[in-house]
Amino acid sequence: MRTGPIARASAAVALALMVACRGGATPESASVQTDQPKCEAGFVPPAGFRSTETFEDPSADSIGVRLSFRDDRGRELHVFAGIRGEFGEGLPLDGLVELGSGEEVLLLGEDETWVIAWDTGGPCGSHAVVGNGFVKQRFIDVLEESGVIAPD
């Protein structure tokens, strides 16, 4: 059975989301104390995007978060902070983008699925933004509008 690039990209994003959402109701997370720091995504959704979900992932040293947003066109943004995972696994490398902090990070994706991921170190250092339903340039524009990446 042959699969097209959209099906492969969607499967890669679904796998990354499943890996990232592994916490929550596991016995391991039930024993986590409530005094760990809650990770901050530092993400301001661009105009037209509304929050659809917030997920917390307790671990031994922090509480990771995933924020999900959608616009009226059905495009989705998923923002991760403090949740470790293989974001964008299976998607091709498309180049580099510069974060607002000046650090260059990999841009992965094709068709309508795009991912950037980076790690600043520490318990809340793992970050990623996953976009579904975007052409590449619009994903970059949205990341610039939200302050994640530096303006061109």
N, CA, C and O atoms as a DFTB+ gen file, in Angstrom:
608 C
 N C O
     1  1       0.832      -1.166       0.000
     2  2       0.000       0.000       0.000
     3  2       0.887       1.243       0.000
     4  3       1.764       1.377       0.853
     5  1       0.670       2.135      -0.932
     6  2       1.453       3.357      -1.021
     7  2       0.764       4.453      -0.230
     8  3      -0.463       4.537      -0.185
     9  1       1.572       5.280       0.385
    10  2       1.027       6.430       1.092
    11  2       1.663       7.683       0.530
    12  3       2.837       7.691       0.160
    13  1       0.875       8.735       0.473
    14  2       1.370       9.995      -0.036
    15  2       2.058      10.798       1.039
    16  3       2.056      10.410       2.208
    17  1       2.653      11.923       0.654
    18  2       3.391      12.738       1.621
    19  2       2.498      13.301       2.723
    20  3       2.950      13.449       3.858
    21  1       1.246      13.618       2.415
    22  2       0.355      14.155       3.442
    23  2       0.054      13.083       4.477
    24  3       0.063      13.357       5.677
    25  1      -0.213      11.858       4.020
    26  2      -0.493      10.770       4.961
    27  2       0.721      10.480       5.833
    28  3       0.580      10.255       7.035
    29  1       1.924      10.483       5.236
    30  2       3.138      10.241       6.031
    31  2       3.351      11.356       7.048
    32  3       3.684      11.092       8.203
    33  1       3.159      12.594       6.622
    34  2       3.354      13.721       7.532
    35  2       2.321      13.693       8.653
    36  3       2.657      13.939       9.812
    37  1       1.074      13.396       8.319
    38  2       0.034      13.325       9.354
    39  2       0.335      12.220      10.340
    40  3       0.132      12.384      11.543
    41  1       0.821      11.090       9.841
    42  2       1.176       9.984      10.732
    43  2       2.330      10.377      11.643
    44  3       2.332      10.027      12.823
    45  1       3.313      11.102      11.111
    46  2       4.459      11.533      11.924
    47  2       4.016      12.482      13.021
    48  3       4.483      12.376      14.155
    49  1       3.116      13.412      12.701
    50  2       2.630      14.349      13.702
    51  2       1.791      13.619      14.738
    52  3       1.910      13.889      15.934
    53  1       0.946      12.699      14.294
    54  2       0.133      11.924      15.241
    55  2       1.026      11.137      16.193
    56  3       0.751      11.075      17.391
    57  1       2.095      10.534      15.667
    58  2       3.017       9.788      16.516
    59  2       3.688      10.719      17.521
    60  3       3.811      10.373      18.697
    61  1       4.117      11.883      17.076
    62  2       4.758      12.834      17.991
    63  2       3.793      13.273      19.079
    64  3       4.182      13.398      20.240
    65  1       2.534      13.508      18.713
    66  2       1.551      13.905      19.716
    67  2       1.285      12.785      20.703
    68  3       1.134      13.045      21.896
    69  1       1.223      11.531      20.232
    70  2       0.997      10.415      21.141
    71  2       2.159      10.277      22.109
    72  3       1.950      10.063      23.303
    73  1       3.390      10.398      21.602
    74  2       4.563      10.302      22.471
    75  2       4.549      11.431      23.482
    76  3       4.824      11.212      24.662
    77  1       4.231      12.633      23.036
    78  2       4.245      13.787      23.923
    79  2       3.129      13.741      24.956
    80  3       3.260      14.326      26.031
    81  1       2.050      13.064      24.653
    82  2       0.905      13.018      25.559
    83  2       0.924      11.783      26.441
    84  3      -0.102      11.429      27.023
    85  1       2.041      11.132      26.550
    86  2       2.139       9.885      27.283
    87  2       1.856      10.035      28.766
    88  3       1.551       9.049      29.437
    89  1       1.949      11.235      29.283
    90  2       1.752      11.466      30.715
    91  2       0.298      11.516      31.080
    92  3      -0.526      10.812      30.495
    93  1      -0.023      12.347      32.049
    94  2      -1.405      12.536      32.421
    95  2      -1.899      11.502      33.401
    96  3      -1.897      11.762      34.604
    97  1      -2.320      10.348      32.944
    98  2      -2.996       9.383      33.810
    99  2      -2.157       8.161      34.120
   100  3      -2.704       7.139      34.533
   101  1      -0.860       8.229      33.937
   102  2      -0.027       7.069      34.212
   103  2       0.213       6.931      35.704
   104  3       0.191       7.935      36.417
   105  1       0.443       5.712      36.205
   106  2       0.746       5.544      37.627
   107  2       1.957       6.368      38.054
   108  3       1.998       6.879      39.173
   109  1       2.939       6.498      37.169
   110  2       4.138       7.279      37.488
   111  2       3.768       8.728      37.794
   112  3       4.278       9.316      38.748
   113  1       2.868       9.308      36.971
   114  2       2.525      10.715      37.175
   115  2       1.627      10.900      38.389
   116  3       1.583      11.995      38.948
   117  1       0.908       9.863      38.815
   118  2       0.040       9.983      39.982
   119  2       0.857      10.229      41.247
   120  3       0.345      10.806      42.207
   121  1       2.123       9.797      41.263
   122  2       2.946       9.964      42.451
   123  2       3.744      11.256      42.444
   124  3       4.488      11.522      43.388
   125  1       3.607      12.066      41.397
   126  2       4.353      13.312      41.293
   127  2       3.775      14.326      42.268
   128  3       2.557      14.466      42.376
   129  1       4.639      15.024      42.967
   130  2       4.188      16.037      43.905
   131  2       3.700      17.265      43.151
   132  3       4.062      17.486      41.995
   133  1       2.882      18.052      43.816
   134  2       2.281      19.205      43.158
   135  2       3.134      20.473      43.249
   136  3       2.704      21.522      42.771
   137  1       4.324      20.411      43.844
   138  2       5.130      21.614      43.981
   139  2       6.166      21.791      42.871
   140  3       7.032      22.659      42.977
   141  1       6.093      20.987      41.812
   142  2       7.009      21.175      40.691
   143  2       6.630      22.444      39.923
   144  3       5.470      22.857      39.921
   145  1       7.608      23.046      39.283
   146  2       7.285      24.236      38.490
   147  2       6.453      23.847      37.262
   148  3       6.690      22.820      36.626
   149  1       5.481      24.694      36.955
   150  2       4.684      24.508      35.741
   151  2       5.400      25.240      34.611
   152  3       5.702      26.428      34.724
   153  1       5.664      24.535      33.543
   154  2       6.388      25.109      32.406
   155  2       5.525      26.169      31.718
   156  3       4.301      26.056      31.657
   157  1       6.189      27.187      31.209
   158  2       5.529      28.269      30.490
   159  2       5.892      28.174      29.020
   160  3       7.068      28.082      28.668
   161  1       4.883      28.197      28.165
   162  2       5.125      28.098      26.730
   163  2       5.654      29.406      26.154
   164  3       6.373      29.386      25.155
   165  1       5.316      30.537      26.757
   166  2       5.771      31.818      26.227
   167  2       5.252      32.063      24.820
   168  3       5.962      32.611      23.977
   169  1       4.016      31.656      24.567
   170  2       3.446      31.728      23.221
   171  2       2.207      32.607      23.238
   172  3       1.292      32.394      24.033
   173  1       2.188      33.584      22.364
   174  2       1.014      34.431      22.194
   175  2       0.381      34.047      20.864
   176  3       0.981      34.259      19.810
   177  1      -0.830      33.482      20.901
   178  2      -1.427      33.057      19.628
   179  2      -1.667      34.253      18.714
   180  3      -2.070      35.321      19.173
   181  1      -1.420      34.070      17.436
   182  2      -1.641      35.163      16.495
   183  2      -3.136      35.437      16.329
   184  3      -3.976      34.615      16.694
   185  1      -3.447      36.598      15.777
   186  2      -4.841      36.986      15.545
   187  2      -5.565      35.888      14.765
   188  3      -5.030      35.323      13.812
   189  1      -6.778      35.606      15.189
   190  2      -7.601      34.627      14.494
   191  2      -7.512      33.218      15.054
   192  3      -8.293      32.354      14.655
   193  1      -6.590      32.964      15.959
   194  2      -6.456      31.631      16.555
   195  2      -7.041      31.655      17.960
   196  3      -6.769      32.563      18.745
   197  1      -7.846      30.647      18.262
   198  2      -8.447      30.541      19.587
   199  2      -7.968      29.265      20.260
   200  3      -7.678      28.275      19.590
   201  1      -7.889      29.290      21.558
   202  2      -7.454      28.135      22.333
   203  2      -8.505      27.027      22.245
   204  3      -9.700      27.284      22.391
   205  1      -8.055      25.799      22.007
   206  2      -8.978      24.665      21.956
   207  2      -8.702      23.650      23.057
   208  3      -9.590      22.877      23.416
   209  1      -7.484      23.639      23.598
   210  2      -7.163      22.664      24.625
   211  2      -5.881      23.070      25.347
   212  3      -4.973      23.657      24.758
   213  1      -5.832      22.744      26.627
   214  2      -4.611      22.849      27.417
   215  2      -4.420      21.521      28.114
   216  3      -5.339      21.014      28.758
   217  1      -3.234      20.954      27.990
   218  2      -2.928      19.649      28.578
   219  2      -1.704      19.802      29.463
   220  3      -0.719      20.423      29.062
   221  1      -1.758      19.245      30.654
   222  2      -0.613      19.268      31.567
   223  2      -0.043      17.864      31.690
   224  3      -0.787      16.890      31.800
   225  1       1.280      17.766      31.671
   226  2       1.986      16.490      31.735
   227  2       2.968      16.512      32.899
   228  3       4.113      16.932      32.734
   229  1       2.530      16.061      34.081
   230  2       3.432      16.042      35.233
   231  2       4.570      15.043      35.036
   232  3       4.360      13.940      34.531
   233  1       5.759      15.433      35.435
   234  2       6.901      14.522      35.438
   235  2       7.593      14.679      36.786
   236  3       7.101      15.388      37.664
   237  1       8.715      14.029      36.945
   238  2       9.405      14.057      38.235
   239  2       9.925      15.441      38.605
   240  3      10.057      15.748      39.790
   241  1      10.226      16.298      37.600
   242  2      10.846      17.587      37.917
   243  2      10.079      18.819      37.453
   244  3      10.514      19.941      37.713
   245  1       8.947      18.640      36.771
   246  2       8.184      19.797      36.291
   247  2       6.809      19.340      35.798
   248  3       6.509      18.147      35.738
   249  1       6.001      20.313      35.454
   250  2       4.707      20.030      34.827
   251  2       4.776      20.624      33.427
   252  3       4.719      21.842      33.256
   253  1       4.898      19.757      32.429
   254  2       4.935      20.203      31.043
   255  2       3.549      20.601      30.580
   256  3       2.547      20.160      31.145
   257  1       3.489      21.437      29.547
   258  2       2.203      21.872      29.014
   259  2       2.173      21.748      27.497
   260  3       3.183      21.895      26.808
   261  1       0.967      21.471      27.009
   262  2       0.692      21.526      25.565
   263  2      -0.511      22.433      25.403
   264  3      -1.552      22.212      26.023
   265  1      -0.373      23.441      24.580
   266  2      -1.452      24.359      24.265
   267  2      -1.851      24.135      22.814
   268  3      -0.988      24.052      21.940
   269  1      -3.144      24.038      22.551
   270  2      -3.625      23.834      21.187
   271  2      -4.515      24.997      20.784
   272  3      -5.310      25.498      21.579
   273  1      -4.365      25.417      19.531
   274  2      -5.107      26.541      18.979
   275  2      -5.617      26.169      17.593
   276  3      -5.022      25.339      16.906
   277  1      -6.734      26.794      17.184
   278  2      -7.290      26.553      15.841
   279  2      -7.868      27.874      15.339
   280  3      -8.355      28.694      16.117
   281  1      -7.802      28.059      14.022
   282  2      -8.439      29.230      13.431
   283  2      -9.695      28.799      12.677
   284  3     -10.016      27.612      12.624
   285  1     -10.403      29.765      12.096
   286  2     -11.654      29.468      11.394
   287  2     -11.448      28.652      10.122
   288  3     -12.402      28.078       9.596
   289  1     -10.233      28.596       9.630
   290  2      -9.939      27.803       8.428
   291  2      -9.562      26.372       8.775
   292  3      -9.292      25.571       7.880
   293  1      -9.538      26.032      10.075
   294  2      -9.213      24.674      10.515
   295  2      -7.735      24.424      10.720
   296  3      -7.337      23.301      11.031
   297  1      -6.904      25.458      10.550
   298  2      -5.472      25.288      10.795
   299  2      -5.235      25.164      12.293
   300  3      -5.886      25.838      13.092
   301  1      -4.299      24.298      12.666
   302  2      -4.027      24.044      14.076
   303  2      -2.577      24.336      14.425
   304  3      -1.665      24.115      13.629
   305  1      -2.393      24.839      15.639
   306  2      -1.067      25.018      16.224
   307  2      -1.064      24.276      17.549
   308  3      -1.997      24.401      18.343
   309  1      -0.009      23.503      17.786
   310  2       0.188      22.802      19.050
   311  2       1.546      23.253      19.584
   312  3       2.570      23.090      18.920
   313  1       1.542      23.819      20.785
   314  2       2.739      24.395      21.388
   315  2       3.088      23.575      22.623
   316  3       2.241      23.370      23.492
   317  1       4.322      23.110      22.705
   318  2       4.780      22.245      23.789
   319  2       5.884      22.939      24.572
   320  3       6.766      23.574      23.993
   321  1       5.827      22.813      25.894
   322  2       6.901      23.309      26.766
   323  2       7.087      22.305      27.894
   324  3       6.140      21.990      28.615
   325  1       8.309      21.804      28.044
   326  2       8.607      20.862      29.114
   327  2       8.109      19.457      28.882
   328  3       8.088      18.646      29.807
   329  1       7.709      19.153      27.658
   330  2       7.275      17.801      27.296
   331  2       8.294      17.267      26.303
   332  3       8.449      17.802      25.205
   333  1       8.976      16.225      26.693
   334  2      10.009      15.666      25.831
   335  2       9.387      14.733      24.798
   336  3       8.421      14.029      25.095
   337  1       9.930      14.726      23.601
   338  2       9.423      13.857      22.551
   339  2      10.223      14.032      21.280
   340  3      11.088      14.902      21.183
   341  1       9.928      13.210      20.329
   342  2      10.577      13.277      19.014
   343  2       9.649      14.039      18.075
   344  3       8.953      13.429      17.263
   345  1       9.633      15.331      18.176
   346  2       8.734      16.147      17.379
   347  2       9.208      16.210      15.930
   348  3      10.371      16.507      15.655
   349  1       8.304      15.930      15.025
   350  2       8.614      15.994      13.609
   351  2       9.338      14.790      13.063
   352  3       9.785      14.808      11.916
   353  1       9.468      13.739      13.858
   354  2      10.166      12.545      13.395
   355  2       9.521      12.042      12.100
   356  3       8.303      11.891      12.016
   357  1      10.346      11.794      11.114
   358  2       9.865      11.313       9.823
   359  2       9.613      12.411       8.813
   360  3       9.460      12.133       7.623
   361  1       9.566      13.657       9.265
   362  2       9.383      14.765       8.326
   363  2      10.741      15.201       7.799
   364  3      11.737      15.139       8.520
   365  1      10.788      15.641       6.549
   366  2      12.076      16.066       5.997
   367  2      12.524      17.416       6.554
   368  3      11.708      18.266       6.912
   369  1      13.840      17.583       6.616
   370  2      14.439      18.852       6.994
   371  2      14.225      19.838       5.857
   372  3      14.473      19.517       4.695
   373  1      13.762      21.039       6.193
   374  2      13.515      22.046       5.172
   375  2      14.453      23.236       5.298
   376  3      14.579      24.025       4.362
   377  1      15.113      23.376       6.443
   378  2      16.017      24.497       6.616
   379  2      16.107      24.907       8.073
   380  3      15.795      24.132       8.978
   381  1      16.540      26.143       8.281
   382  2      16.691      26.696       9.621
   383  2      15.840      27.953       9.743
   384  3      15.631      28.677       8.770
   385  1      15.349      28.199      10.965
   386  2      14.696      29.466      11.277
   387  2      15.343      30.002      12.538
   388  3      15.885      29.238      13.336
   389  1      15.288      31.308      12.720
   390  2      15.903      31.938      13.882
   391  2      14.835      32.269      14.917
   392  3      13.870      32.975      14.624
   393  1      15.016      31.758      16.118
   394  2      14.112      32.084      17.216
   395  2      14.252      33.553      17.585
   396  3      15.221      34.206      17.199
   397  1      13.293      34.064      18.325
   398  2      13.372      35.430      18.819
   399  2      14.616      35.655      19.662
   400  3      15.121      36.775      19.739
   401  1      15.120      34.585      20.301
   402  2      16.334      34.670      21.127
   403  2      17.613      34.715      20.299
   404  3      18.694      34.956      20.839
   405  1      17.498      34.485      18.995
   406  2      18.666      34.487      18.123
   407  2      19.184      33.103      17.784
   408  3      19.991      32.957      16.866
   409  1      18.741      32.089      18.501
   410  2      19.178      30.712      18.239
   411  2      18.538      30.189      16.955
   412  3      17.355      30.422      16.707
   413  1      19.319      29.486      16.145
   414  2      18.784      28.862      14.941
   415  2      18.327      27.446      15.266
   416  3      19.025      26.692      15.945
   417  1      17.124      27.092      14.761
   418  2      16.566      25.760      14.994
   419  2      16.089      25.183      13.667
   420  3      15.842      25.907      12.702
   421  1      15.968      23.873      13.649
   422  2      15.552      23.175      12.440
   423  2      14.074      23.392      12.154
   424  3      13.244      23.411      13.063
   425  1      13.765      23.555      10.874
   426  2      12.393      23.575      10.387
   427  2      12.182      22.267       9.637
   428  3      12.865      21.984       8.653
   429  1      11.234      21.480      10.112
   430  2      10.906      20.208       9.494
   431  2       9.511      20.295       8.909
   432  3       8.645      20.977       9.458
   433  1       9.286      19.606       7.796
   434  2       7.923      19.563       7.291
   435  2       7.829      19.418       5.802
   436  3       8.820      19.412       5.071
   437  1       6.575      19.299       5.379
   438  2       6.219      19.255       3.965
   439  2       4.719      19.427       3.868
   440  3       3.999      19.250       4.851
   441  1       4.250      19.773       2.682
   442  2       2.828      19.956       2.415
   443  2       2.206      20.894       3.444
   444  3       2.515      22.086       3.446
   445  1       1.340      20.389       4.317
   446  2       0.635      21.231       5.285
   447  2       1.018      20.937       6.738
   448  3       0.305      21.345       7.655
   449  1       2.130      20.235       6.959
   450  2       2.573      19.896       8.314
   451  2       3.986      20.412       8.521
   452  3       4.900      20.063       7.773
   453  1       4.167      21.266       9.566
   454  2       5.446      21.925       9.832
   455  2       5.752      21.891      11.314
   456  3       4.849      21.980      12.145
   457  1       7.037      21.760      11.646
   458  2       7.461      21.603      13.030
   459  2       8.778      22.337      13.261
   460  3       9.688      22.280      12.435
   461  1       8.865      23.030      14.404
   462  2      10.159      23.461      14.910
   463  2      10.249      22.933      16.341
   464  3       9.241      22.867      17.046
   465  1      11.441      22.561      16.763
   466  2      11.659      22.061      18.125
   467  2      13.045      22.487      18.580
   468  3      13.981      22.547      17.784
   469  1      13.167      22.785      19.884
   470  2      14.451      23.196      20.440
   471  2      14.458      22.910      21.936
   472  3      13.420      22.650      22.545
   473  1      15.642      22.965      22.503
   474  2      15.780      22.701      23.932
   475  2      16.707      23.750      24.537
   476  3      17.831      23.948      24.075
   477  1      16.218      24.413      25.574
   478  2      17.008      25.444      26.248
   479  2      17.661      24.915      27.517
   480  3      18.331      25.662      28.230
   481  1      17.469      23.628      27.802
   482  2      18.044      23.014      28.991
   483  2      17.128      23.138      30.194
   484  3      16.255      24.005      30.242
   485  1      17.337      22.267      31.156
   486  2      16.536      22.285      32.374
   487  2      15.231      21.543      32.223
   488  3      14.912      21.054      31.140
   489  1      14.472      21.454      33.302
   490  2      13.243      20.662      33.307
   491  2      12.181      21.164      32.327
   492  3      11.398      20.367      31.811
   493  1      12.143      22.452      32.068
   494  2      11.136      23.013      31.155
   495  2      11.743      23.418      29.812
   496  3      11.119      24.157      29.050
   497  1      12.935      22.948      29.520
   498  2      13.669      23.412      28.347
   499  2      13.225      22.870      27.002
   500  3      13.541      23.459      25.969
   501  1      12.506      21.771      26.992
   502  2      12.068      21.175      25.729
   503  2      10.867      21.961      25.185
   504  3       9.852      22.108      25.866
   505  1      10.996      22.466      23.939
   506  2       9.936      23.260      23.303
   507  2       9.710      22.776      21.883
   508  3      10.632      22.302      21.219
   509  1       8.471      22.901      21.427
   510  2       8.145      22.591      20.034
   511  2       6.875      23.323      19.649
   512  3       6.018      23.598      20.488
   513  1       6.769      23.634      18.366
   514  2       5.529      24.141      17.786
   515  2       5.253      23.278      16.565
   516  3       6.100      23.131      15.684
   517  1       4.048      22.708      16.529
   518  2       3.609      21.861      15.420
   519  2       2.439      22.566      14.751
   520  3       1.491      22.979      15.418
   521  1       2.507      22.702      13.440
   522  2       1.418      23.320      12.687
   523  2       0.831      22.345      11.685
   524  3       1.560      21.668      10.960
   525  1      -0.490      22.278      11.649
   526  2      -1.206      21.440      10.680
   527  2      -2.142      22.325       9.869
   528  3      -2.851      23.164      10.424
   529  1      -2.141      22.133       8.552
   530  2      -3.021      22.893       7.678
   531  2      -2.386      24.145       7.113
   532  3      -3.082      24.994       6.556
   533  1      -1.077      24.275       7.244
   534  2      -0.352      25.465       6.786
   535  2       0.520      25.163       5.575
   536  3       1.094      24.079       5.472
   537  1       0.616      26.114       4.667
   538  2       1.723      26.086       3.720
   539  2       2.921      26.628       4.487
   540  3       2.756      27.321       5.491
   541  1       4.100      26.322       4.029
   542  2       5.319      26.672       4.765
   543  2       5.388      28.155       5.128
   544  3       5.617      28.489       6.291
   545  1       5.196      29.041       4.166
   546  2       5.369      30.468       4.433
   547  2       4.364      30.965       5.453
   548  3       4.704      31.805       6.287
   549  1       3.147      30.474       5.410
   550  2       2.151      30.927       6.389
   551  2       2.505      30.439       7.797
   552  3       2.273      31.158       8.769
   553  1       3.064      29.224       7.923
   554  2       3.520      28.730       9.222
   555  2       4.605      29.661       9.768
   556  3       4.572      30.036      10.940
   557  1       5.548      30.026       8.931
   558  2       6.614      30.946       9.338
   559  2       6.027      32.296       9.736
   560  3       6.425      32.870      10.750
   561  1       5.077      32.809       8.939
   562  2       4.438      34.091       9.260
   563  2       3.752      34.039      10.620
   564  3       3.857      34.984      11.403
   565  1       3.054      32.947      10.907
   566  2       2.343      32.795      12.174
   567  2       3.335      32.751      13.342
   568  3       3.083      33.335      14.396
   569  1       4.467      32.055      13.150
   570  2       5.479      32.005      14.201
   571  2       6.099      33.375      14.439
   572  3       6.427      33.717      15.575
   573  1       6.264      34.163      13.378
   574  2       6.760      35.539      13.534
   575  2       5.736      36.388      14.279
   576  3       6.099      37.138      15.186
   577  1       4.438      36.278      13.899
   578  2       3.392      37.037      14.557
   579  2       3.297      36.719      16.045
   580  3       2.992      37.593      16.857
   581  1       3.559      35.473      16.394
   582  2       3.450      35.042      17.799
   583  2       4.729      35.333      18.586
   584  3       4.751      35.152      19.804
   585  1       5.775      35.774      17.926
   586  2       7.016      36.111      18.595
   587  2       7.951      34.947      18.819
   588  3       8.977      35.111      19.480
   589  1       7.634      33.766      18.290
   590  2       8.497      32.595      18.473
   591  2       9.770      32.737      17.652
   592  3      10.870      32.494      18.148
   593  1       9.614      33.130      16.396
   594  2      10.801      33.304      15.559
   595  2      10.969      34.778      15.200
   596  3      10.014      35.554      15.196
   597  1      12.207      35.133      14.903
   598  2      12.546      36.505      14.578
   599  2      11.943      36.893      13.229
   600  3      11.864      36.060      12.326
   601  1      11.519      38.144      13.084
   602  2      11.000      38.594      11.787
   603  2      12.091      38.509      10.725
   604  3      13.275      38.695      11.005
   605  1      11.668      38.230       9.532
   606  2      12.583      38.122       8.396
   607  2      13.219      39.439       8.049
   608  3      14.015      39.513       7.114
